[in-house]
Every structure is written in C-alpha cells, then in structure tokens.
Amino acid sequence: MKQILLTLTLLCSLFVPLSLFASEPPGQIAIFPSMFELQIGSKPVNESIRLKNMKKKPVTIKTDVYNWTLDRQNNLQIIPGTPQSLDRWMIINPLTFTIDPGQEQVVRFSIRPGVKPEPGEHRAIVYFTEQPDEQDVNAAVQVTFRIGVGIYAYADPVRQSATLQNISFDAASSTIKAHINNSGNVHTRLKGAYTVWEKGTFPGFGKTGSKTKPVTSGTLNNLPVLPGENRVIETPISLPGKPGSYAIAVSGSINEKNVEKLLP
C-alpha cells in the first residue's frame, strides 16, 4: 500500500493554490480556528483547537509542534527550536487520538514560557497528521493529510513598522507583485483585494453606484512578511481571454495604513 501525504498549512492564510480544493476539503477534516494570535507574558496562556471528522470512517491523527520560518521562496520551513521559540513553551494534549465519523475532538494547548519572552513575535506551527489505515488492506494508495495551524504569540513591547515599497503588475507572469519591507518585531500582511477593469472604465476608489462592472476580481495574497524581512509577495491573477487593455485596481491596507493604486 502506497501513502500520499497532502499538506495544507493554515497561517491565516498562506496563499494556497485553488487546485488543492478541486473536489473536497483535504482529508475532509474541519479545523477551528485556523490560526491564533496571542499575547504572552508571565502567566500561562491556554487555548484549544477543535477538529471535526467529515469522513465516513474513523480517522486517527498524530499531533506535533515545531518552530518555523519562511524561506526565500516564501515556503514554510521547519527549523530547530530555540530557548525563545514558541514550540519549546507549548504543552499539547492529546498527542494521538481517533475521531469517529461526524464527531469532534478538542485539542488543548498551554503556553508556559521557560524564560522571559523577548519583545516581539514568537511562532509555532501545530501539525495534525492523519495516520494510515492499516486495516484497509484493499487500498493500493491511501491519501492522508497533514494540516498545520499557525500560532503567533506576542510579547510587549510590540513594534509594528512595515513599508509597502512598491506594488506593480508583471504582465509576463500575470502577477501582482508587492514589495514589502518589515522593520518591526512582529509579522505584517498586505490585506485587500483587486479588481480588473476595461481600460477607461474604472469609476475611482470608493465610488459606488457605477453601472460599469469589473471584468474579474479577487483577494490579494496575504502571506505574512516576518520581522526583519524584505519580501516580494505575489498574487497570480487570471485576465480575460479576449483581447483588450485593462487596468487593475488594488485596494487594501498594511499595518492599518490604506493602500490604493491603479496598475496599468
């Protein structure tokens, strides 16, 4: 029997290709919430994650917690823990469990720093990994899942300081590119949306009631830019197949500062 592991990371949210959701949710497991942002200090912090099995058979899951970062291609990378990393301070229970069809399981965790947290952001990812069904002897291939829930913990004083240095459209790759420099001690995100308009039809930012409608629209990739990082965050878009000239309106915010730009 061959096992295929499908990994989905919920860092609220890393940009996940829609092809992962072509038919049904990976592993048919629902997780709430998908991400945590917590304040930490001298007292323990207690939270819980709820998982629901929407499969028609029981599923056994193993829980792990790791320290992580993003590599230069903005892919999540597991790295060793340190005395200041959140994974070293977390206690999780249970570590292995089975959920019957249609039922739920609550996984509780506690954050108890072993040393005084340095100011700023401390991160961990909790992975829930489905274990192969050894009883299913007829299955030539088993597709199992691994879902990651991102946890961000902040210790005072928190300093938010990020700059959107440039935002542009790359016609060759049909991609919106946002160049972000984060000099703060917590992560930042560009949050917002884009709309694509026929040339000369954009009504303007904040205007409503226009009879003209965009030809397409979507959400900007809100991948986190970690503290001290200088990154280009890319949002692929699909332009209409018909020939023509378009303008792309980008509207959003970064660190509660509004961003509005019209891209040719």
Stockholm file with secondary structure:
# STOCKHOLM 1.0

chainA/1-264         MKQILLTLTLLCSLFVPLSLFASEPPGQIAIFPSMFELQIGSKPVNESIRLKNMKKKPVTIKTDVYNWTLDRQNNLQIIPGTPQSLDRWMIINPLTFTIDPGQEQVVRFSIRPGVKPEPGEHRAIVYFTEQPDEQDVNAAVQVTFRIGVGIYAYADPVRQSATLQNISFDAASSTIKAHINNSGNVHTRLKGAYTVWEKGTFPGFGKTGSKTKPVTSGTLNNLPVLPGENRVIETPISLPGKPGSYAIAVSGSINEKNVEKLLP
#=GR chainA/1-264 SS CEEEEEEEEESSCCCCCGGGGSSSCGGGEEEECSEEEEECSSSCEEEEEEEEECSSSCEEEEEEEEEEEECTTSCEEEECCCTTSGGGGEEEECSEEEECTTCEEEEEEEECCSSCCCSEEEEEEEEEEECCCTTCTTCSEEEEEEEEEEEEEEESSCCCCEEEEEEEEETTTTEEEEEEEECSSSCBCEEEEEEEEETTCCCCTTCCCCSCCCSEEEECCCCCBCTTCEEEEEEECCCCSSCCCEEEEEEEEETTEEEEEEEC
#=GC SS_cons         CEEEEEEEEESSCCCCCGGGGSSSCGGGEEEECSEEEEECSSSCEEEEEEEEECSSSCEEEEEEEEEEEECTTSCEEEECCCTTSGGGGEEEECSEEEECTTCEEEEEEEECCSSCCCSEEEEEEEEEEECCCTTCTTCSEEEEEEEEEEEEEEESSCCCCEEEEEEEEETTTTEEEEEEEECSSSCBCEEEEEEEEETTCCCCTTCCCCSCCCSEEEECCCCCBCTTCEEEEEEECCCCSSCCCEEEEEEEEETTEEEEEEEC
//
